[in-house]
């Protein structure tokens, strides 16, 4: 074997062995890592409410929700509820409380989000070397996201309710004006309108039948034309009152929904449970890599050394 080739091969074996020997001790000496997962269900098909962003189909829905879960708005609540600024400050910042932005960044590094294919489920996984906190924080993230969505849903309902209430109040003066106009027309035209809920004015035929006098047909026809503005005003008023009542019913429905939501946009299906054993690192793999790496490292070293100092014959 040529000396150059022997040197290259020996050097390659040495580097490969050193790499394996480096990974092995790292796996053996790294602190144990624990993992816990909470599963939530996001109701993509929820009925539309005002400007609710879930109201229509969105092909990027899951991707968008992943960004929301990892947002400062959601994770800052996790930091606050779990008092992570103080707790992690003692571990990672020499006892001084961390800034919320730094704590949120640590949270994002240690959490993973996975959609469950062909379902509405999302898995929220949190990793840490502390077995006591992984389940607690995974559940806190799920709860914070659920509360965010519920607050958003409630705010959408409140916004729609405020718009409808303003519309309702704005209609009342118009209804009152039309009611006054109708009363004035009725008095002016001397109309006997005992059935205030009547939808149709009396026709010439009905007036003739009631009067029993067919000789006054022309007079009754002119009287009907004269009274027409009153009946038209009445029909408009009754239509406004009908729509006004529908608006009032919708306001009542939304008022109840603000107090007691009809549905939860996010439901926690499976709460994270404290792990019974660490998820990593793989100590057995570390020991195997260390043992395997010693052979190419030693062989490469000897081959490289012999190539540099060949035996003289």
C-alpha positions as CSV (number, residue, x, y, z in Angstrom):
1,X,0.0,0.0,0.0
2,X,1.4,3.4,-0.9
3,X,2.4,5.6,2.0
4,X,0.0,8.5,0.9
5,X,-3.0,6.2,0.7
6,X,-2.1,4.6,4.0
7,X,-1.8,8.0,5.7
8,X,-5.2,9.1,4.3
9,X,-6.9,5.8,5.3
10,X,-5.3,6.0,8.8
11,X,-6.3,9.6,9.3
12,X,-9.9,8.9,8.2
13,X,-10.2,6.0,10.6
14,X,-8.8,8.1,13.4
15,X,-11.2,10.9,12.8
16,X,-14.2,8.5,12.5
17,X,-13.2,6.7,15.7
18,X,-12.7,10.0,17.6
19,X,-16.2,11.2,16.4
20,X,-17.8,8.0,17.7
21,X,-15.9,8.2,20.9
22,X,-17.0,11.8,21.3
23,X,-20.7,11.0,20.7
24,X,-20.6,8.0,23.1
25,X,-19.5,9.9,26.2
26,X,-21.8,12.7,25.4
27,X,-24.8,10.3,25.5
28,X,-23.5,8.7,28.6
29,X,-22.8,11.9,30.5
30,X,-25.7,14.1,29.4
31,X,-28.5,14.6,31.9
32,X,-31.6,12.6,31.6
33,X,-34.3,14.2,29.4
34,X,-38.0,13.7,30.2
35,X,-41.0,14.3,27.9
36,X,-44.7,14.7,28.4
37,X,-47.5,15.3,25.8
38,X,-50.9,16.9,26.1
39,X,-53.4,16.3,23.3
40,X,-56.0,19.0,22.3
41,X,-58.8,19.1,19.8
42,X,-59.3,22.3,17.8
43,X,-62.8,22.7,16.4
44,X,-62.1,23.8,12.8
45,X,-65.8,23.5,11.8
46,X,-67.2,25.8,14.5
47,X,-70.1,28.0,13.4
48,X,-69.2,31.5,12.3
49,X,-69.3,34.3,14.9
50,X,-68.8,37.8,13.8
51,X,-65.3,38.1,12.4
52,X,-64.1,34.8,13.8
53,X,-61.0,33.6,12.0
54,X,-62.2,30.0,12.2
55,X,-65.5,30.7,10.3
56,X,-64.3,29.7,6.9
57,X,-62.0,26.9,5.6
58,X,-58.3,27.8,5.8
59,X,-55.8,25.4,4.2
60,X,-53.1,26.9,6.5
61,X,-55.2,26.5,9.6
62,X,-52.9,24.1,11.5
63,X,-49.8,26.1,10.6
64,X,-51.5,29.3,11.8
65,X,-52.5,27.7,15.1
66,X,-49.0,26.4,15.6
67,X,-47.8,30.0,15.4
68,X,-50.5,31.1,17.8
69,X,-49.5,28.5,20.4
70,X,-45.9,29.5,20.2
71,X,-46.7,33.2,20.3
72,X,-45.8,35.5,23.2
73,X,-49.5,36.2,23.8
74,X,-50.0,32.5,24.8
75,X,-46.6,31.5,26.2
76,X,-46.3,34.6,28.4
77,X,-49.4,33.4,30.2
78,X,-47.7,30.0,30.7
79,X,-44.7,31.9,32.2
80,X,-46.9,33.8,34.5
81,X,-49.0,30.9,35.7
82,X,-46.0,28.6,36.3
83,X,-43.8,31.4,37.7
84,X,-41.1,30.3,35.3
85,X,-39.1,33.6,35.4
86,X,-38.2,32.9,39.0
87,X,-38.0,29.1,38.8
88,X,-35.8,29.0,35.7
89,X,-33.8,32.0,36.9
90,X,-32.7,30.0,39.9
91,X,-31.5,27.2,37.5
92,X,-30.1,29.1,34.6
93,X,-29.4,32.7,35.7
94,X,-27.5,32.4,39.0
95,X,-30.7,32.9,41.0
96,X,-31.8,36.1,39.3
97,X,-35.3,36.1,37.7
98,X,-35.3,35.8,33.9
99,X,-36.9,38.3,31.6
100,X,-40.2,37.0,30.2
101,X,-38.8,37.2,26.6
102,X,-35.9,34.9,27.5
103,X,-38.2,32.5,29.3
104,X,-40.6,32.4,26.3
105,X,-37.6,31.6,24.1
106,X,-36.6,28.7,26.4
107,X,-40.2,27.4,26.3
108,X,-40.2,27.5,22.4
109,X,-37.0,25.6,22.3
110,X,-38.3,22.8,24.5
111,X,-41.8,22.4,23.1
112,X,-42.8,20.5,20.0
113,X,-46.2,20.6,18.1
114,X,-47.5,17.7,16.0
115,X,-50.8,17.4,14.1
116,X,-52.4,14.0,14.2
117,X,-53.2,13.2,10.5
118,X,-56.8,13.3,9.4
119,X,-58.0,14.5,12.8
120,X,-58.6,17.8,14.6
121,X,-56.0,16.8,17.2
122,X,-52.7,18.5,18.0
123,X,-50.1,17.1,20.4
124,X,-48.2,19.5,22.6
125,X,-45.0,18.0,23.8
126,X,-42.6,19.5,26.3
127,X,-39.0,18.3,27.1
128,X,-36.9,19.0,30.1
129,X,-34.3,17.4,32.4
130,X,-36.8,17.9,35.3
131,X,-39.4,15.1,35.4
132,X,-41.7,17.1,37.7
133,X,-42.2,20.0,35.4
134,X,-42.7,18.5,31.9
135,X,-46.3,17.4,32.4
136,X,-47.2,20.5,34.3
137,X,-45.8,22.9,31.6
138,X,-47.3,20.8,28.7
139,X,-50.7,21.1,30.4
140,X,-50.1,24.8,31.1
141,X,-49.4,25.4,27.4
142,X,-52.6,23.6,26.4
143,X,-54.6,25.5,29.0
144,X,-53.2,28.9,28.0
145,X,-54.0,28.2,24.3
146,X,-57.6,27.1,25.2
147,X,-58.2,30.3,27.3
148,X,-56.8,32.4,24.5
149,X,-59.2,30.9,22.0
150,X,-62.1,31.2,24.4
151,X,-61.3,34.9,25.0
152,X,-61.1,35.5,21.3
153,X,-64.4,33.8,20.7
154,X,-66.0,35.8,23.5
155,X,-64.6,39.1,22.2
156,X,-66.0,38.3,18.7
157,X,-69.4,37.8,20.2
158,X,-69.1,40.9,22.3
159,X,-68.1,42.9,19.2
160,X,-71.1,41.6,17.2
161,X,-73.4,42.2,20.2
162,X,-72.3,45.9,20.4
163,X,-72.9,46.4,16.7
164,X,-76.4,44.9,16.9
165,X,-77.2,46.9,20.0
166,X,-76.3,50.1,18.3
167,X,-78.3,49.1,15.3
168,X,-81.3,48.3,17.6
169,X,-81.1,51.7,19.3
170,X,-80.8,53.5,16.0
171,X,-84.0,51.9,14.6
172,X,-86.2,52.9,17.6
173,X,-86.5,56.6,16.6
174,X,-87.4,55.6,13.0
175,X,-90.1,53.3,14.3
176,X,-91.4,56.0,16.6
177,X,-91.6,58.5,13.7
178,X,-93.4,56.1,11.4
179,X,-95.8,55.2,14.3
180,X,-96.6,58.9,14.7
181,X,-97.0,59.4,10.9
182,X,-99.4,56.5,10.8
183,X,-101.5,57.8,13.7
184,X,-101.7,61.3,12.1
185,X,-102.8,59.8,8.7
186,X,-105.4,57.6,10.4
187,X,-106.9,60.7,12.1
188,X,-106.6,62.9,9.0
189,X,-108.3,60.4,6.8
190,X,-110.7,59.3,9.5
191,X,-109.9,55.6,9.1
192,X,-111.5,53.1,11.3
193,X,-108.6,50.6,11.8
194,X,-109.7,48.4,14.7
195,X,-107.4,45.6,13.7
196,X,-104.0,47.3,14.2
197,X,-102.2,44.1,13.1
198,X,-104.1,43.9,9.8
199,X,-101.7,43.3,6.9
200,X,-104.1,44.3,4.1
201,X,-106.3,47.4,3.6
202,X,-110.0,46.9,2.9
203,X,-110.7,46.6,-0.8
204,X,-113.5,48.2,-2.8
205,X,-115.2,44.8,-3.0
206,X,-115.2,44.3,0.7
207,X,-116.5,47.9,1.3
208,X,-119.3,47.3,-1.2
209,X,-120.2,44.0,0.4
210,X,-120.2,45.6,3.9
211,X,-122.2,48.6,2.8
212,X,-124.6,46.7,0.5
213,X,-124.8,49.6,-1.8
214,X,-123.4,49.0,-5.4
215,X,-124.4,52.5,-6.5
216,X,-121.5,54.1,-4.5
217,X,-118.8,52.1,-6.2
218,X,-117.1,55.2,-7.7
219,X,-117.1,56.9,-4.3
220,X,-115.7,53.9,-2.5
221,X,-113.0,53.5,-5.1
222,X,-111.9,57.1,-4.7
223,X,-112.0,56.6,-0.9
224,X,-109.7,53.6,-1.2
225,X,-107.2,55.5,-3.3
226,X,-107.3,58.3,-0.7
227,X,-106.6,56.0,2.2
228,X,-103.8,54.1,0.4
229,X,-100.9,56.2,1.9
230,X,-102.1,55.2,5.3
231,X,-102.0,51.5,4.5
232,X,-98.7,51.7,2.8
233,X,-97.3,53.5,5.9
234,X,-98.7,50.8,8.1
235,X,-97.2,48.0,6.0
236,X,-93.8,49.6,6.2
237,X,-94.1,50.1,10.0
238,X,-95.1,46.5,10.6
239,X,-92.2,45.3,8.5
240,X,-89.8,47.5,10.6
241,X,-91.3,46.2,13.8
242,X,-91.0,42.6,12.7
243,X,-87.3,43.0,11.8
244,X,-86.8,45.0,15.0
245,X,-88.1,42.0,17.0
246,X,-85.8,39.6,15.1
247,X,-82.9,41.9,16.0
248,X,-83.9,41.9,19.6
249,X,-84.1,38.1,19.7
250,X,-80.5,37.9,18.2
251,X,-79.3,40.3,20.8
252,X,-80.8,38.2,23.6
253,X,-79.2,35.1,22.1
254,X,-75.7,36.7,22.0
255,X,-76.1,38.1,25.5
256,X,-76.7,34.6,26.8
257,X,-73.8,33.3,24.7
258,X,-71.4,35.8,26.3
259,X,-72.4,34.6,29.8
260,X,-72.4,30.9,28.8
261,X,-70.6,30.0,25.6
262,X,-72.4,27.4,23.4
263,X,-69.2,25.5,22.5
264,X,-65.5,25.4,23.3
265,X,-63.2,26.2,20.3
266,X,-60.4,24.1,21.9
267,X,-60.8,21.0,24.1
268,X,-58.1,19.3,26.1
269,X,-58.6,15.6,25.1
270,X,-55.7,14.0,27.1
271,X,-53.8,15.9,29.8
272,X,-50.1,15.2,30.0
273,X,-49.0,12.7,32.6
274,X,-45.7,12.8,34.6
275,X,-43.2,10.4,32.8
276,X,-42.2,7.3,34.6
277,X,-38.8,7.0,32.9
278,X,-36.6,9.4,30.9
279,X,-37.0,9.7,27.1
280,X,-33.3,10.1,26.6
281,X,-30.4,10.1,26.1
282,X,-29.8,6.5,25.0
283,X,-27.2,5.3,27.4
284,X,-26.9,1.9,25.8
285,X,-26.2,3.5,22.4
286,X,-23.6,5.8,24.0
287,X,-21.7,2.9,25.4
288,X,-21.9,1.0,22.1
289,X,-20.6,4.0,20.2
290,X,-17.8,4.5,22.6
291,X,-16.7,0.9,22.4
292,X,-17.1,0.8,18.6
293,X,-15.2,4.0,18.2
294,X,-12.1,2.8,20.1
295,X,-11.3,0.2,17.4
296,X,-11.1,2.5,14.3
297,X,-9.5,5.2,16.4
298,X,-6.7,2.9,17.6
299,X,-6.3,1.2,14.2
300,X,-6.2,4.6,12.4
301,X,-3.7,6.0,14.8
302,X,-1.4,3.0,14.3
303,X,-1.8,3.0,10.6
304,X,-1.1,6.8,10.4
305,X,1.9,6.4,12.6
306,X,3.4,3.6,10.7
307,X,2.9,5.5,7.4
308,X,4.8,8.5,8.8
309,X,7.7,6.3,10.1
310,X,8.0,3.3,7.7
311,X,10.2,0.5,8.8
312,X,13.5,0.5,7.0
313,X,14.5,-2.9,5.4
